């Protein structure tokens, strides 16, 4: 039975290579050791989790900064009147 499940597992999966920083790999290995899971299963879980990419968006990390920039109320874009054809 165990051999059959290994065969079906291998036939249903495709392999890829992912390059990650050493610090990230170290954290994954620590988590794998603490939870008793493999690094591969942790990576698969992170990839398959819906919305994982959205949780790390710039807005999600800095909502308290919205509207906190000090400066002139004048637009930072070019004054278009100077560029009109005459």
C-alpha positions in Angstrom: 0.0 0.0 0.0 2.8 2.4 0.9 4.6 1.7 -2.4 1.4 2.4 -4.3 1.0 5.8 -2.6 4.6 6.7 -3.3 4.2 5.9 -7.0 1.0 7.9 -7.3 2.6 10.8 -5.5 5.6 10.8 -7.9 3.5 10.5 -11.0 1.2 13.4 -9.9 4.0 15.9 -9.1 6.4 17.9 -11.2 9.7 19.2 -9.9 11.1 22.7 -10.1 14.2 24.5 -8.8 13.8 27.6 -6.7 16.7 29.8 -5.7 16.1 31.5 -2.3 18.4 33.5 0.0 20.3 31.6 2.7 18.4 33.4 5.5 15.0 32.2 4.0 16.3 28.6 3.7 17.5 28.8 7.3 14.1 29.9 8.5 12.4 27.2 6.5 14.7 24.5 7.9 14.0 25.8 11.5 10.3 25.7 10.9 10.5 22.2 9.3 12.4 20.9 12.3 10.0 22.5 14.8 6.9 21.2 13.1 8.3 17.8 11.9 7.5 18.5 8.3 9.8 18.7 5.3 11.0 22.0 3.7 9.3 20.9 0.5 5.9 20.5 2.1 6.3 24.0 3.7 7.2 25.5 0.3 4.2 23.7 -1.3 1.9 25.0 1.4 3.1 28.6 0.9 2.7 28.3 -2.9 -0.8 26.8 -2.7 -2.2 29.2 -0.1 -4.5 31.6 -1.9 -3.8 35.2 -1.3 -0.3 34.6 0.2 1.1 37.2 -2.3 -1.5 39.8 -1.3 -0.6 39.6 2.4 2.8 40.9 1.6 1.7 43.9 -0.4 3.2 47.3 0.3 -0.2 48.7 1.3 -0.9 45.8 3.7 2.4 46.6 5.4 2.1 50.4 5.5 -1.6 51.4 5.9 -0.7 53.7 8.8 1.5 55.8 6.4 -1.3 56.7 4.0 -1.7 60.5 4.0 1.3 61.1 6.4 3.6 62.7 3.9 4.3 66.3 4.7 4.9 68.9 2.0 3.2 71.3 -0.3 -0.3 70.7 -1.4 0.7 71.8 -4.9 1.0 68.9 -7.4 4.4 67.4 -7.9 3.8 67.0 -11.6 4.9 69.5 -14.2 2.9 72.6 -14.8 1.4 71.9 -18.2 0.7 75.5 -19.0 4.4 76.0 -19.7 4.4 73.3 -22.3 1.3 74.5 -24.4 1.8 75.4 -28.0 1.4 79.1 -28.8 
